[in-house]
């Protein structure tokens, strides 16, 4: 597991395998196709073992960055 720190927010962040505990609702990256994939399709692909999706998330809130 990789632990990183963001200088602007000082929140502890981690790279983790995406799962149900992660909050994806506020995720936004300027690419609508990618936004939709993370919010709607990635979980299904993981469940079907079609992909592995890692996210950069805040440790305490599990918000996907």
PEQUI-V278516 format. One line per field, one symbol per residue. ss: DSSP state (H for helix, E for strand, - for the rest). psi: psi as a letter, one per 40 degrees, with the letter a starting at -180 (. if undefined). burial: # if it has 9 or more other C-alpha atoms within 8 Angstrom, else .. A space follows every 50 residues. Layout:
ss->???
psi->???
burial->???
This chain:
ss->-EEEE------EEEEEE-----E--------HHHHHHHHHHHHHHHH--- ---EEEEE----EE-
psi->hhhihhddeehhiihihhadehhedehheehddddddddddddddddefd ihhiihihddefhh.
burial->.....#.....#####.#...###..#.......#####.###.##.... .#..#####..###.
